[in-house]
Amino acid sequence: MHALVLEEVNKPLGLVERGNLEPGEGAVLVAVHAAALNRRDFWITQGMYPGVKMPVVLGSDGAGVVQAVGPGGDPSLVGQEVVINPGIAWGPNRAAQSSDFRILGMPDDGTFATHVVVPAEVVHAKPEHLNWHEAAALPLGGVTAYRALFTQGQLGRGDRVLVSGVGGGVATLAVQMAVAAGATVYVTSSSKQKLQRAKELGATAGFNYTDKDWPGQLRAKAGAVDLVIDSAGGEGYDAMVGLAAPGGRIVSYGATTGPPAKLDLFKVFWKQLRLVGTTMGSPEDFQEMLAFVGLQQIKPTIDQVVPLAEGGEAVERMRDAPQFGKVVLDCRSPT
């Protein structure tokens, strides 16, 4: 097998040849056809992620064919086309992950490889309407967006939804899912091109968050929003509190610009707002996400497909977040 290995932070990922993998009890060996990048991969290469352990094969998202099962495993899995749920050991409580929860691709070796060994319970049948690249682009972003919108955000048909920072994998899938669920969707970005792309996916309007008056522009257009899906935090968070309708929900799945610079708690309690956190998703969320994507025939937006050998350069390009949708590695050939 071949794999992209992180040997040292702030150093390029190197494509190395390794010995063949063998699945242990309760595990399966997947021949990876495609893998997708996440911001998490870039943060790990920069040492900006807790508990970084090396050497490690990065990559949380992947799709491929089960090649072997461990001792006592279900032999009918061999040959099945699957997507991999990157959330391992969520635990029995759907409301929150266990202390053993981890994400594939550090500390466990991940999908930036021709083969990967994963627990048998995290492989699921590949949605039939998706090609390999689309299937690989779905898991992490899909389960995060689904849980944020539906499990935590309680999205209803006709809701007005604001998705901040459109362009990344989670935000883009959140737009597609919310539109499919009958919501009216608004987005923010600092890129005119990304705002236009979001409209092509069904967003009603987009606003440039570098414009100081963007909250006023959104308020003039939408009045208020019932649900906010945010990964930024920072200075813009209080504006979202102001934009939320009475009884509204603000669901945060990240804080890329840090904690809120300020927070008007008077608005929070007077408007009966719910400020909700979310991370990845439970096994139930993942299964429901796959069913929803299949029913609605949603296809993840692909920005670019590159060979596995060019994965290191692709991760480095994420520094400036130029992509709209997912960057995918084709892993069927190491070069």
RODO-2510 file (C-alpha; in nm, 4 decimals, decimal comma):
residues 335
     n   res          X          Y          Z
     1     m     0,0000     0,0000     0,0000
     2     h     0,0929     0,3661    -0,0386
     3     a     0,0010     0,6452     0,1993
     4     l     0,0555     1,0172     0,2613
     5     v     0,2305     1,0320     0,5974
     6     l     0,2807     1,3276     0,8297
     7     e     0,6216     1,2805     0,9901
     8     e     0,6666     1,6300     1,1335
     9     v     0,4466     1,9388     1,1699
    10     n     0,5039     2,2203     0,9217
    11     k     0,6562     1,9687     0,6827
    12     p     0,4981     1,8439     0,3584
    13     l     0,3138     1,5137     0,3620
    14     g     0,5250     1,2442     0,2000
    15     l     0,3983     0,9567    -0,0131
    16     v     0,5512     0,6386     0,1261
    17     e     0,5173     0,2688     0,0566
    18     r     0,4142     0,0540     0,3514
    19     g     0,3516    -0,3116     0,4143
    20     n     0,0120    -0,4644     0,3476
    21     l    -0,2529    -0,4085     0,6134
    22     e    -0,4416    -0,6867     0,7887
    23     p    -0,7730    -0,6188     0,9674
    24     g    -0,7966    -0,7364     1,3261
    25     e    -1,1047    -0,8633     1,5059
    26     g    -1,4040    -0,6348     1,4473
    27     a    -1,2288    -0,4463     1,1666
    28     v    -1,2325    -0,4388     0,7878
    29     l    -0,9766    -0,3540     0,5223
    30     v    -1,1020    -0,1017     0,2659
    31     a    -0,9343    -0,0408    -0,0686
    32     v    -0,9738     0,3368    -0,0841
    33     h    -1,0945     0,4673    -0,4190
    34     a    -1,1194     0,8325    -0,3151
    35     a    -1,0570     1,0487    -0,0093
    36     a    -1,1509     1,4087     0,0636
    37     l    -0,9721     1,6897     0,2449
    38     n    -1,0985     1,8753     0,5502
    39     r    -0,9685     2,1834     0,7292
    40     r    -0,8838     1,9461     1,0130
    41     d    -0,6096     1,7942     0,7962
    42     f    -0,4457     2,1328     0,7437
    43     w    -0,4655     2,2209     1,1136
    44     i    -0,2961     1,8934     1,2065
    45     t    -0,0077     1,9588     0,9643
    46     q     0,0420     2,2960     1,1342
    47     g     0,0373     2,1512     1,4863
    48     m    -0,2839     2,3460     1,5544
    49     y    -0,4886     2,0463     1,6679
    50     p    -0,4899     1,8923     2,0162
    51     g    -0,2958     1,5731     2,0773
    52     v    -0,1136     1,5478     1,7444
    53     k     0,0702     1,2150     1,7211
    54     m     0,3135     1,1240     1,4460
    55     p     0,3856     0,9554     1,2184
    56     v     0,0253     0,9376     1,1011
    57     v    -0,1726     0,8954     0,7818
    58     l    -0,4174     1,1863     0,7639
    59     g    -0,7624     1,1802     0,6067
    60     s    -1,1060     1,1436     0,7635
    61     d    -1,3232     1,1095     0,4525
    62     g    -1,3088     0,8098     0,2254
    63     a    -1,4997     0,5694     0,0029
    64     g    -1,3948     0,2390    -0,1443
    65     v    -1,4459    -0,1366    -0,1558
    66     v    -1,4171    -0,3741     0,1390
    67     q    -1,1278    -0,6047     0,0598
    68     a    -1,1075    -0,8189     0,3722
    69     v    -1,2688    -0,8663     0,7129
    70     g    -1,1026    -0,9486     1,0417
    71     p    -1,1359    -1,2795     1,2306
    72     g    -1,4999    -1,3584     1,3001
    73     g    -1,6204    -1,0776     1,0732
    74     d    -1,9087    -1,0874     0,8268
    75     p    -1,7689    -1,2274     0,4996
    76     s    -2,0617    -1,0783     0,3051
    77     l    -1,8992    -0,7360     0,3490
    78     v    -1,6163    -0,8311     0,1134
    79     g    -1,6671    -0,6635    -0,2224
    80     q    -1,9196    -0,4096    -0,0960
    81     e    -1,8892    -0,0465    -0,2069
    82     v    -1,8841     0,1656     0,1079
    83     v    -1,8421     0,5097     0,2577
    84     i    -1,6672     0,5439     0,5912
    85     n    -1,8142     0,7209     0,8931
    86     p    -1,5055     0,9007     1,0308
    87     g    -1,6501     0,9222     1,3831
    88     i    -1,5237     0,6311     1,5925
    89     a    -1,6519     0,5252     1,9385
    90     w    -1,9228     0,7908     1,9730
    91     g    -2,0762     0,5975     2,2610
    92     p    -2,4349     0,5213     2,3709
    93     n    -2,5517     0,8799     2,4329
    94     r    -2,6813     1,0381     2,1130
    95     a    -2,6785     1,3809     2,2792
    96     a    -2,2983     1,3943     2,3111
    97     q    -1,9910     1,1921     2,2233
    98     s    -1,8061     0,9742     2,4752
    99     s    -1,4596     1,0428     2,6151
   100     d    -1,3296     0,7712     2,3802
   101     f    -1,4623     0,9438     2,0683
   102     r    -1,2061     1,0143     1,7982
   103     i    -1,2015     1,1108     1,4332
   104     l    -1,0356     0,8934     1,1717
   105     g    -0,7063     1,0343     1,0465
   106     m    -0,5300     1,1053     1,3791
   107     p    -0,4586     0,9293     1,6021
   108     d    -0,5821     0,6367     1,3877
   109     d    -0,4301     0,6194     1,0396
   110     g    -0,6753     0,7659     0,7909
   111     t    -0,7847     0,7632     0,4306
   112     f    -0,5018     0,9429     0,2463
   113     a    -0,3862     0,6025     0,1296
   114     t    -0,4626     0,3212    -0,1077
   115     h    -0,5898     0,1097     0,1864
   116     v    -0,7215     0,1718     0,5376
   117     v    -0,8319    -0,0477     0,8285
   118     v    -1,1405     0,0733     1,0167
   119     p    -1,3945    -0,0739     1,2606
   120     a    -1,6572    -0,2731     1,0719
   121     e    -1,9417    -0,0699     1,2234
   122     v    -1,8294     0,2523     1,0529
   123     v    -1,8638     0,1302     0,6948
   124     h    -2,1962     0,1944     0,5199
   125     a    -2,3264     0,1202     0,1723
   126     k    -2,2234     0,3901    -0,0745
   127     p    -2,5243     0,5929    -0,1930
   128     e    -2,5986     0,4617    -0,5404
   129     h    -2,6435     0,8049    -0,7002
   130     l    -2,2921     0,9201    -0,6043
   131     n    -1,9705     0,8509    -0,7924
   132     w    -1,6552     0,7697    -0,5968
   133     h    -1,5388     1,1302    -0,5693
   134     e    -1,8791     1,2523    -0,4506
   135     a    -1,9109     0,9672    -0,2029
   136     a    -1,5705     1,0456    -0,0521
   137     a    -1,6703     1,4114    -0,0154
   138     l    -1,9797     1,3305     0,1896
   139     p    -1,9047     1,1730     0,5308
   140     l    -1,7521     1,4312     0,7682
   141     g    -1,9126     1,7364     0,6122
   142     g    -2,2406     1,5552     0,5610
   143     v    -2,2844     1,4275     0,9160
   144     t    -2,1715     1,7592     1,0651
   145     a    -2,4128     1,9589     0,8487
   146     y    -2,7005     1,7153     0,9079
   147     r    -2,6633     1,7143     1,2863
   148     a    -2,6265     2,0941     1,2958
   149     l    -2,9393     2,1483     1,0856
   150     f    -3,1745     1,8761     1,2042
   151     t    -3,0667     1,7100     1,5294
   152     q    -2,9398     2,0251     1,7000
   153     g    -3,1021     2,2981     1,4916
   154     q    -3,4491     2,1429     1,4602
   155     l    -3,4848     2,2764     1,1055
   156     g    -3,8415     2,2953     0,9797
   157     r    -3,9870     2,3523     0,6337
   158     g    -4,0212     2,7238     0,5657
   159     d    -3,7546     2,8247     0,8194
   160     r    -3,5217     3,1097     0,7326
   161     v    -3,1653     2,9827     0,7689
   162     l    -2,8335     3,1686     0,7715
   163     v    -2,5213     2,9665     0,6871
   164     s    -2,2016     3,1589     0,7555
   165     g    -1,8747     3,1227     0,5670
   166     v    -2,0104     2,9375     0,2684
   167     g    -1,7519     2,7573     0,0545
   168     g    -1,6216     2,4969     0,2947
   169     g    -1,7489     2,1417     0,2820
   170     v    -1,9801     2,1576     0,5842
   171     a    -2,1304     2,4971     0,4988
   172     t    -2,1862     2,4040     0,1353
   173     l    -2,3616     2,0792     0,2272
   174     a    -2,5652     2,2673     0,4885
   175     v    -2,6930     2,4969     0,2133
   176     q    -2,7853     2,2019    -0,0081
   177     m    -2,9583     2,0123     0,2724
   178     a    -3,1492     2,3136     0,4012
   179     v    -3,2723     2,4003     0,0517
   180     a    -3,3778     2,0374    -0,0016
   181     a    -3,5697     2,0496     0,3280
   182     g    -3,7745     2,3479     0,2117
   183     a    -3,5931     2,6260     0,3977
   184     t    -3,5115     2,9743     0,2714
   185     v    -3,1338     2,9997     0,2903
   186     y    -2,9059     3,3014     0,3242
   187     v    -2,5260     3,2849     0,3264
   188     t    -2,2202     3,4941     0,4054
   189     s    -1,8712     3,4922     0,2577
   190     s    -1,5940     3,7376     0,1816
   191     s    -1,5883     3,6123    -0,1791
   192     k    -1,8267     3,7392    -0,4451
   193     q    -1,7669     3,4208    -0,6435
   194     k    -1,8574     3,1968    -0,3485
   195     l    -2,1756     3,3945    -0,2843
   196     q    -2,2745     3,3444    -0,6470
   197     r    -2,1981     2,9721    -0,6320
   198     a    -2,4175     2,9426    -0,3224
   199     k    -2,7061     3,1044    -0,5088
   200     e    -2,6607     2,8469    -0,7830
   201     l    -2,7096     2,5798    -0,5125
   202     g    -3,0380     2,7388    -0,4101
   203     a    -2,9472     3,0108    -0,1598
   204     t    -3,1853     3,3082    -0,1809
   205     a    -2,9227     3,5765    -0,1141
   206     g    -2,5641     3,6205     0,0011
   207     f    -2,3850     3,8897     0,1985
   208     n    -2,0193     3,9876     0,2187
   209     y    -1,9248     3,9723     0,5867
   210     t    -1,6381     4,2198     0,5340
   211     d    -1,9059     4,4835     0,4735
   212     k    -1,9826     4,6363     0,8151
   213     d    -2,3491     4,6744     0,7223
   214     w    -2,4053     4,3131     0,6168
   215     p    -2,6381     4,2435     0,9137
   216     g    -2,8537     4,5407     0,8140
   217     q    -2,8612     4,4210     0,4546
   218     l    -2,9712     4,0738     0,5637
   219     r    -3,2333     4,2166     0,8003
   220     a    -3,3765     4,4262     0,5175
   221     k    -3,3979     4,1164     0,3004
   222     a    -3,5107     3,8488     0,5483
   223     g    -3,6397     4,0362     0,8507
   224     a    -3,4876     3,7810     1,0879
   225     v    -3,3678     3,4224     1,0711
   226     d    -3,4958     3,1169     1,2555
   227     l    -3,1719     2,9202     1,2457
   228     v    -2,8045     3,0151     1,2162
   229     i    -2,5378     2,7579     1,1265
   230     d    -2,1970     2,9029     1,2164
   231     s    -1,8370     2,7851     1,2309
   232     a    -1,6625     3,1180     1,2862
   233     g    -1,7646     3,2714     1,6184
   234     g    -1,5534     3,5832     1,6678
   235     e    -1,6742     3,9344     1,5970
   236     g    -1,9695     3,8262     1,3838
   237     y    -2,1352     3,6118     1,6492
   238     d    -2,3117     3,8957     1,8286
   239     a    -2,4508     4,0153     1,4957
   240     m    -2,6085     3,6728     1,4541
   241     v    -2,7669     3,7031     1,7968
   242     g    -2,9177     4,0285     1,6759
   243     l    -3,0412     3,8707     1,3529
   244     a    -3,2031     3,5703     1,5197
   245     a    -3,5816     3,5737     1,5395
   246     p    -3,7568     3,5255     1,8756
   247     g    -3,7253     3,1586     1,9652
   248     g    -3,4427     3,1203     1,7148
   249     r    -3,1488     2,8815     1,7294
   250     i    -2,7780     2,9459     1,6729
   251     v    -2,5827     2,6252     1,6168
   252     s    -2,2021     2,6447     1,6316
   253     y    -1,9804     2,3703     1,4902
   254     g    -1,6533     2,5625     1,5122
   255     a    -1,4839     2,8838     1,6189
   256     t    -1,2290     2,9527     1,3482
   257     t    -1,2038     3,3222     1,4368
   258     g    -1,2048     3,2628     1,8127
   259     p    -1,4611     3,3257     2,0855
   260     p    -1,7251     3,5994     2,0426
   261     a    -1,5787     3,9464     2,0869
   262     k    -1,8980     4,0361     2,2722
   263     l    -2,2325     3,8740     2,3425
   264     d    -2,5533     4,0624     2,4220
   265     l    -2,7053     3,8310     2,6823
   266     f    -3,0084     4,0570     2,7125
   267     k    -3,1032     3,9655     2,3551
   268     v    -3,0332     3,5990     2,4275
   269     f    -3,2788     3,5699     2,7132
   270     w    -3,5324     3,8296     2,5974
   271     k    -3,5677     3,6664     2,2558
   272     q    -3,5710     3,3158     2,4099
   273     l    -3,2754     3,2108     2,1926
   274     r    -3,1083     2,8724     2,2013
   275     l    -2,7295     2,8746     2,1608
   276     v    -2,6338     2,5201     2,0708
   277     g    -2,3029     2,3426     2,0175
   278     t    -2,2445     2,0506     1,7852
   279     t    -1,9516     1,8309     1,6803
   280     m    -1,9581     1,5693     1,4073
   281     g    -2,2539     1,3343     1,4663
   282     s    -2,3727     1,0124     1,6246
   283     p    -2,4065     0,6833     1,4336
   284     e    -2,7810     0,7564     1,4142
   285     d    -2,7084     1,0990     1,2645
   286     f    -2,4830     0,9378     1,0051
   287     q    -2,7437     0,6814     0,9027
   288     e    -3,0165     0,9452     0,8849
   289     m    -2,7873     1,1706     0,6811
   290     l    -2,7252     0,8942     0,4269
   291     a    -3,0995     0,8298     0,3991
   292     f    -3,1735     1,2021     0,3531
   293     v    -2,9006     1,2443     0,0920
   294     g    -3,0295     0,9409    -0,0955
   295     l    -3,3934     1,0546    -0,0807
   296     q    -3,3101     1,4072    -0,1936
   297     q    -3,0423     1,2931    -0,4426
   298     i    -2,7962     1,5456    -0,2990
   299     k    -2,4488     1,5459    -0,4512
   300     p    -2,1594     1,7091    -0,2630
   301     t    -1,9978     1,9956    -0,4490
   302     i    -1,6514     1,9029    -0,5767
   303     d    -1,3979     2,1812    -0,6209
   304     q    -1,1082     1,9756    -0,7528
   305     v    -0,9869     1,6166    -0,7909
   306     v    -0,6131     1,5434    -0,7709
   307     p    -0,4059     1,2242    -0,7553
   308     l    -0,3118     1,0856    -0,4146
   309     a     0,0523     1,1775    -0,4746
   310     e    -0,0443     1,5467    -0,4927
   311     g    -0,2345     1,5388    -0,1649
   312     g     0,0370     1,7189     0,0296
   313     e     0,0225     2,0194    -0,2007
   314     a    -0,3580     2,0120    -0,1894
   315     v    -0,3569     2,0248     0,1919
   316     e    -0,1163     2,3202     0,1846
   317     r    -0,3465     2,5103    -0,0537
   318     m    -0,6152     2,4967     0,2147
   319     r    -0,4168     2,7609     0,4056
   320     d    -0,6018     3,0321     0,2131
   321     a    -0,9315     2,8403     0,1783
   322     p    -0,9715     2,9113    -0,1949
   323     q    -1,2001     2,6148    -0,2617
   324     f    -1,5763     2,6000    -0,2985
   325     g    -1,6847     2,2557    -0,1891
   326     k    -1,4477     1,9642    -0,1448
   327     v    -1,1008     1,8833    -0,2719
   328     v    -1,0824     1,5098    -0,3423
   329     l    -0,7901     1,2718    -0,3802
   330     d    -0,8184     0,9856    -0,6267
   331     c    -0,6502     0,6986    -0,4439
   332     r    -0,6885     0,4206    -0,6971
   333     s    -0,3331     0,4770    -0,8167
   334     p    -0,0615     0,6115    -0,5866
   335     t     0,0744     0,8439    -0,8585
***
